[in-house]
Amino acid sequence: MKKTGLLLAALLASATAVVPGFAQTTSTATPTAASSPAVADTAAQDFGRLSVDGGTASEDIGLARQAIFDGDLIAAGRLIADANMALERARVDNTAFQKAETELQPAKTKSASPARAASANSTPVAWLPIDGELVLDEAIEPTPEKNAAVAAANRHLRAGNTARAGDVLKVSGIDADYIIAAVPLEQTRKDVARAAKFIKSNPYKASEALRDAENAVRYASVNVQAVPQQAAAAPQAK
């Protein structure tokens, strides 16, 4: 997934036959409120806009761990400092949303998700959305054509063309999920600060702190149900 300043609301509004619904991530599915504008508004508000600085911090964290592994502590220290500054900027970019860890997925797809840890926090905290992409709905049998359509929609999203991405889904009649990767903002800041503290005296502990930050990533999804134009018009023709 690549960073993008995607507004999910723009994607949902771009196709008149797209029906949005917030996909609950708990084990018990909740019926999709397809006809309720409030559902779409909530989804867009909670998950619509990604944090560019949060994505930058995430990349810096990964690169810093690699630099420690390579023995380049000077580069690692610089990357940790950059990640810290990016997280400071992300605190005020108005992209964070409030959710409990128990409301989010531990893996990108439900089928690949391990059992949620008993230690998962049920108290809502600020989560920073750092990445996002469209994936084919897990209930749909994948085909080369459907995979190609989703890939094309993602290319349009990365280019900032949300209207075209919505058109691709509408014309193809594909149900997709928009998957958000997010990190707990304050805990990630603490992990990065811990890495900065130990990078010179104990690189191993610094790497552990960065690993904790990477392992804290959780996922949420918004369902985008695309109805082909012919199917949408069929009831009116009767």
C-alpha positions in Angstrom: 0.0 0.0 0.0 1.2 3.5 -0.8 0.5 6.7 1.0 -2.2 8.8 -0.4 -4.3 11.8 0.8 -7.4 9.9 -0.2 -10.7 11.2 1.0 -13.0 8.2 1.3 -16.0 10.5 1.1 -14.9 11.5 -2.4 -14.6 7.9 -3.4 -18.1 7.0 -2.1 -19.6 10.1 -3.7 -17.9 9.5 -7.1 -20.2 6.7 -8.1 -24.0 7.2 -7.8 -24.5 3.4 -7.6 -22.0 2.8 -4.9 -23.6 1.9 -1.6 -21.3 2.5 1.4 -21.5 0.7 4.7 -19.2 0.4 7.7 -17.9 -3.1 8.0 -17.7 -4.1 11.7 -14.5 -5.9 12.6 -15.9 -7.8 15.6 -16.5 -11.5 15.3 -20.3 -11.0 15.1 -21.3 -9.3 11.8 -23.6 -6.3 11.9 -26.0 -5.8 9.1 -24.9 -3.0 6.7 -26.9 0.1 6.9 -26.7 0.7 3.2 -29.5 3.2 3.0 -28.3 5.4 5.9 -26.3 8.5 5.1 -25.1 8.6 8.7 -23.2 5.3 8.1 -21.3 6.7 5.2 -20.6 10.0 6.9 -19.3 8.2 10.0 -17.1 5.9 7.9 -15.7 8.8 5.9 -15.1 10.8 9.1 -13.4 8.0 10.9 -11.4 6.5 8.1 -11.5 8.9 5.2 -8.3 10.7 5.3 -4.8 9.3 5.7 -2.0 10.9 7.6 0.9 11.7 5.3 3.2 12.4 8.2 2.0 9.2 10.0 2.9 7.2 6.9 6.3 8.9 6.7 6.9 8.0 10.4 6.0 4.4 9.7 8.5 4.2 6.8 11.2 5.8 8.9 10.6 3.3 11.7 11.1 0.4 9.3 14.2 1.9 7.8 15.6 2.6 11.3 15.2 -1.1 12.3 17.0 -2.1 9.1 19.8 0.4 9.8 20.3 -1.0 13.3 20.5 -4.5 11.8 23.1 -3.3 9.3 25.1 -1.7 12.2 24.6 1.9 10.9 23.6 3.5 14.2 24.2 7.0 12.9 21.6 6.5 10.1 19.3 4.8 12.6 19.5 7.7 15.0 18.7 10.1 12.2 15.7 8.1 11.1 14.4 7.7 14.6 14.6 11.5 15.0 12.8 12.0 11.7 10.0 9.5 12.8 9.6 11.4 16.1 9.2 14.8 14.2 6.8 13.3 11.7 4.6 11.9 14.6 4.6 15.3 16.2 3.3 16.8 13.0 0.8 14.0 12.7 -0.7 14.8 16.2 -2.2 18.0 14.7 -3.2 16.9 11.2 -6.7 16.0 12.2 -6.6 12.5 10.7 -6.7 10.4 13.9 -9.9 8.6 14.9 -11.0 7.2 18.2 -11.5 3.4 18.4 -10.7 0.6 20.9 -8.1 -1.9 19.8 -10.8 -4.6 20.2 -12.8 -2.9 17.4 -9.9 -3.3 14.9 -8.5 -6.2 13.0 -5.0 -7.6 13.9 -4.4 -8.5 10.2 -5.3 -6.9 6.9 -7.9 -9.5 6.0 -10.3 -11.3 8.3 -9.4 -14.7 6.9 -5.8 -14.2 7.8 -6.5 -12.6 11.2 -5.1 -14.5 14.2 -7.2 -14.7 17.3 -7.4 -11.4 19.0 -5.1 -11.3 22.1 -6.8 -11.3 25.5 -4.7 -8.2 26.3 -6.3 -6.1 23.5 -7.5 -2.8 25.0 -11.2 -2.1 25.0 -10.6 1.6 25.9 -10.9 4.0 22.9 -7.7 5.8 22.0 -6.5 7.9 19.1 -5.4 5.8 16.0 -3.4 7.4 13.2 -4.4 6.1 9.7 -1.1 5.6 7.9 -2.0 3.6 4.8 -5.0 2.4 2.8 -6.0 0.4 -0.3 -8.9 -1.3 -2.0 -9.1 -5.1 -1.8 -11.7 -7.4 -3.3 -14.4 -8.4 -0.9 -13.5 -11.7 0.7 -16.9 -13.2 0.0 -16.3 -12.8 -3.8 -14.5 -15.5 -5.8 -11.5 -13.8 -7.3 -10.9 -13.8 -11.0 -8.2 -12.2 -13.2 -10.7 -9.7 -14.4 -11.9 -8.7 -10.9 -8.3 -8.5 -9.6 -7.4 -6.3 -12.5 -10.3 -4.0 -11.9 -9.4 -3.6 -8.2 -5.7 -3.0 -9.2 -6.9 -0.3 -11.6 -9.0 1.4 -9.0 -6.0 1.4 -6.6 -3.9 3.0 -9.3 -6.4 5.8 -9.7 -6.5 6.3 -5.9 -2.7 6.6 -5.7 -2.9 9.2 -8.5 -5.5 11.1 -6.4 -8.3 10.4 -8.9 -11.0 9.2 -6.6 -13.8 9.8 -9.1 -12.2 7.5 -11.6 -11.6 4.8 -9.0 -15.3 4.9 -8.1 -16.2 4.6 -11.8 -14.0 1.5 -12.2 -15.8 -0.2 -9.3 -19.2 0.9 -10.5 -18.8 -0.2 -14.1 -17.2 -3.5 -13.0 -19.9 -4.2 -10.5 -17.3 -5.2 -7.9 -17.8 -5.2 -4.1 -14.6 -4.1 -2.5 -13.3 -3.2 1.0 -11.2 -0.1 1.6 -8.7 -1.3 4.2 -7.0 1.2 6.5 -3.8 0.5 8.4 -3.5 2.5 11.6 -1.3 2.8 14.6 -2.0 3.9 18.2 -0.7 7.5 18.1 0.5 8.0 21.7 1.9 4.5 22.1 3.8 4.8 18.9 5.3 8.1 20.1 6.4 6.5 23.3 7.9 3.6 21.4 9.9 5.9 19.1 11.0 8.0 22.1 12.2 4.8 23.8 14.2 3.9 20.7 15.8 7.3 20.7 16.8 6.8 24.3 18.5 3.5 23.7 19.9 3.9 20.2 23.4 4.8 21.4 23.7 2.8 24.6 21.7 -0.3 23.7 20.8 -0.7 20.0 19.1 -4.0 20.8 16.6 -2.3 23.1 16.1 0.5 20.5 15.3 -2.1 17.9 12.8 -3.8 20.3 11.0 -0.5 20.8 10.8 0.0 17.0 9.5 -3.6 16.6 6.8 -2.9 19.2 5.7 0.2 17.1 5.5 -1.9 13.9 3.6 -4.7 15.7 1.0 -2.3 16.9 -0.5 -1.7 13.5 -4.1 -2.6 13.3 -6.7 -2.6 10.5 -10.2 -1.3 9.8 -12.4 -1.5 6.7 -15.1 0.3 5.0 -17.2 -1.8 2.5 -17.9 -0.3 -0.9 -20.7 -2.2 -2.7 -20.7 -1.4 -6.4 -23.9 -2.1 -8.3 -23.7 -2.2 -12.2 -25.7 0.5 -13.8 -27.9 -2.0 -15.7 -28.8 -3.8 -12.4 -29.6 -0.6 -10.6 -31.9 0.5 -13.4 -33.7 -2.9 -13.8 -36.3 -2.4 -11.0 -37.4 0.9 -12.6 -38.0 -0.8 -16.0 -40.6 -3.2 -14.6 
